[in-house]
Amino acid sequence: MKGLTTCLWFDNQAEEAARFYSSVFKNARVGGVSRYGEAGAKASGRPKGSVMTVEFEIAGQKFLGLNGGPEFKFSEAISMVVNCENQREIDEYWAKLSEGGSESVCGWLKDKYGLSWQITPTALGEMLKDPDAEKSERVMAAMLTMRKIDLEALEQAYQGKDSAVAGASR
């Protein structure tokens, strides 16, 4: 595996998680799996023959899932951003990734493995970078009322329609 790879530390669910993520994203695949041998099992306390690492790829990004034990947990300090083109994509990724996990605010959620995700419309970044500070402020105010992002409500806020902030919460 050459290049930059993100390593995700799991207790013992790396292969399960890799298969799950590969089922969620269209252009994803699970690659090689390595197993703990005698020396690795002894050093790590993991069972000999159990999965040590699993390689997987999502949208061209390489990941390595490591079954390292319960010592380290995911936190919101690291999150995966899913850039969505429309509400259908937002709804689809939100439903799949939040199942068994927990929803947060402003398009953030934790999946069933505890990994944080931001399900974000690509249009949001453009709206927030608009040189018209009033437009970007309205969009930010609307987003702050949401759990799952409502793209139509953001667009209404961007255009200055009064109902956007009041009806934005999903």
C-alpha positions in Angstrom: 0.0 0.0 0.0 1.7 3.2 -1.2 0.8 6.8 -0.5 -1.2 8.2 2.3 -3.5 5.9 4.2 -5.8 6.7 7.2 -5.6 4.1 9.9 -8.7 3.6 12.0 -8.3 1.8 15.3 -11.1 -0.5 16.3 -11.5 -2.8 19.2 -12.2 -5.9 17.2 -14.6 -4.8 14.4 -12.3 -3.6 11.7 -13.3 -6.2 9.1 -17.0 -5.8 9.9 -16.7 -2.0 9.7 -14.8 -2.2 6.4 -17.5 -4.3 4.9 -20.2 -2.0 6.2 -18.5 1.1 4.8 -18.0 -0.6 1.5 -21.8 -1.4 1.4 -22.6 2.3 2.1 -20.5 3.9 -0.6 -20.8 3.0 -4.3 -17.1 3.2 -5.2 -15.7 1.3 -2.3 -13.9 -2.0 -1.8 -12.4 -4.2 0.8 -8.8 -5.3 0.2 -6.3 -7.5 2.0 -6.7 -8.8 5.4 -3.9 -9.7 7.8 -4.2 -11.9 10.8 -2.4 -12.0 14.2 0.3 -14.7 14.2 1.8 -16.0 17.4 4.2 -13.1 18.0 1.6 -10.5 17.3 -1.0 -12.2 19.4 1.3 -12.5 22.3 2.4 -8.8 22.1 -1.2 -7.5 21.6 -3.2 -9.9 23.6 -5.4 -10.5 20.6 -6.3 -14.1 19.6 -3.9 -15.9 17.2 -5.6 -16.1 13.8 -8.0 -13.2 14.4 -8.1 -10.2 12.0 -5.3 -7.7 12.7 -5.8 -5.3 9.8 -8.1 -4.9 6.8 -7.4 -2.6 3.9 -10.3 -0.8 2.3 -10.9 2.1 0.0 -13.7 4.6 -0.3 -13.9 7.0 -3.2 -10.2 6.6 -3.9 -9.2 7.2 -0.2 -7.2 4.4 1.4 -8.0 3.2 4.9 -6.5 0.6 7.1 -8.7 -0.8 9.8 -6.7 -2.1 12.8 -8.1 -4.4 15.5 -6.0 -3.0 18.3 -8.2 -3.5 21.4 -10.3 -1.3 23.6 -7.5 1.1 24.6 -8.4 3.9 22.1 -11.7 5.2 21.0 -12.8 7.5 18.2 -13.6 11.1 19.0 -15.2 14.1 17.1 -11.7 15.5 16.7 -11.5 13.4 13.6 -14.4 13.0 11.2 -15.1 11.9 7.7 -16.8 14.4 5.5 -19.3 13.1 2.9 -19.8 15.8 0.2 -23.3 15.4 -1.2 -24.7 17.0 -4.4 -28.4 16.9 -3.4 -30.9 16.1 -0.6 -31.4 12.5 -1.8 -27.7 11.8 -1.2 -27.8 13.6 2.2 -30.9 11.5 3.2 -29.3 8.2 2.0 -25.9 8.6 3.7 -27.6 10.0 6.9 -29.9 7.0 7.1 -27.2 4.4 6.5 -24.4 5.9 8.6 -26.6 6.9 11.6 -28.3 3.5 11.9 -27.2 2.0 15.2 -25.2 5.2 15.9 -26.2 8.6 17.1 -27.3 11.8 15.4 -25.7 15.1 16.4 -26.1 18.7 15.1 -25.2 20.6 11.9 -25.0 17.4 9.8 -22.8 15.4 12.2 -23.4 11.9 13.3 -21.6 8.9 14.8 -21.9 5.5 13.2 -22.4 2.3 15.1 -18.6 2.0 15.5 -18.3 5.4 17.0 -16.7 7.1 14.0 -17.9 10.7 13.3 -19.2 11.7 9.9 -20.3 15.1 8.5 -23.0 14.6 5.9 -22.7 17.9 4.0 -24.0 19.4 0.8 -21.3 20.8 -1.4 -23.4 23.9 -1.8 -23.0 24.7 1.9 -19.3 25.5 1.5 -20.1 27.8 -1.4 -22.9 29.6 0.5 -20.7 30.1 3.6 -17.9 31.5 1.5 -20.1 34.1 -0.2 -18.6 37.6 0.1 -22.1 38.8 1.1 -21.8 38.4 4.9 -25.6 38.7 5.4 -26.2 35.7 3.1 -23.5 33.5 4.7 -24.7 34.5 8.2 -28.3 33.5 7.3 -27.1 30.1 6.1 -25.1 29.6 9.3 -28.0 30.5 11.5 -30.2 28.1 9.6 -27.7 25.3 9.7 -27.3 25.7 13.5 -31.0 24.7 13.9 -30.5 21.4 12.1 -29.5 17.9 12.9 -29.6 16.4 9.4 -28.9 19.1 6.8 -32.0 20.4 4.9 -30.6 21.7 1.7 -33.8 23.5 0.6 -33.9 25.4 4.0 -30.3 26.4 3.5 -31.1 27.7 0.0 -34.1 29.6 1.3 -31.9 31.2 4.0 -29.3 32.0 1.4 -31.9 33.8 -0.7 -33.3 35.7 2.3 -36.6 33.9 2.7 -37.9 34.4 6.3 -39.3 30.8 6.7 -35.9 29.2 6.3 -34.6 29.5 9.8 -37.9 28.8 11.5 -38.6 25.6 9.5 -35.0 24.4 9.1 -34.9 21.9 12.0 -35.2 18.3 10.9 
